[in-house]
Amino acid sequence: MFKHFIWDFDGTLFNTYPHMARAFQRALRDFCVEESLESILKHSKISVTAAVNFYKEKYGIEDLGRRYGELN
């Protein structure tokens, strides 16, 4: 009998990356920053934290993580 199950919802049943990237793009636009979805996806596929940290450092946006969380 199995005691534990690992379920990978994202990518198996539903691909959330496009939604996440568009929300991230909207968050950046709120700070007057334009980035391509391809660039955002590249960093988001490492992790959302990696993407937030990358763009936060690149553009000096301290509230980016909070704003993205409100939109996502």
N, C-alpha and C positions, 0 to 999 in steps of 0.2 A: 504494500500500500504506500502511496505517496504521502509525505508529510508536507512538502512545500512545492509550490508551483511558481514558475517564473513566467510572466506574461509580458510580451513586448507589444503593447497596443499600437504605438506609433510606428508606422512603417509596415506593420502586419495587417491591421484592420483599417487603419486610417492614416494618411500622410499629413501630419500637422505642420510640417516645415513651411509650406507656402503661406499658411495662415500666420504662423509665428513671424515669418520674414516681413509680411505686409504690416503687421502690427508694429514691428521694430522700425520699419521704414517710416510709419506715421509718427512714432515717438521721436525719431531723428528730425523729421520735418517740423515738429513742434519747436525744435531748437534751431530752425532754419538751416538744417543740414540735409543735403541730397546725397544719397548713396544708392547704388544699384541693388536690386534684389539678389543678384548673383554674389555680390560682395558680402552682403548680410548673411546669405545662406552659407557661404564658405566658413564664416566665423561661428555661426550658430550651430553648425554640424559638429564643431568641437564641443561646445556647450553654450548655453545661453549666457552663463557667467563669463565665459571667454569673450563672447561678442560684446556684452555690456562693458567689460573692462577694456577691450580694444578700442571701441568708439569713445568711451569715456576719456581715455588717455589721449586719443588722437585729436578730439575736439574740445577737451576740457569741460565735459558736461557731467557735473556731479549728480544731477537728479535723473539721469537717463534710466537707470534701473527701476526707479520708482515710477517714472512715466510709462515705461514699457509695461510694467505690471498692471497699471491702470487700464491700458488698452488691450491687453491680452486676455 
